[in-house]
Amino acid sequence: MKMSSRKRSLGQGMTEYIIIVALIAIAAITVYTLFGKTIRGQVGGLAEELSGQDASATIGVAQGEATTAAAEGSVDKKMGTYNNTQ
């Protein structure tokens, strides 16, 4: 029994949708991996400031993590160096 062209195109559309969602998830995980500590530090600093406390230390930690993330982002990574840690 032949599959109709409409069913085939619906299946193709679903496959494309799944691929796009997977690529977005990979991008989100990558961004969170690089900038997660920075974002948590900044949100923590904002919460401390809103509660009336001094958040200089927390914001300093967030700035340090941002510097680390920027350095990590500028490292040239290839398949040969993928699993190497620095």
Buried (B, 14 or more C-beta within 10 A) or exposed (E): EEEEEEEEEEEEEEEEEEEEEEEEEEEEEEEEEBBEBBBBBBEBBBEBBEEEEEBEEBBEBBBEBBEEBEEEEEEEEEEEEEEEEE
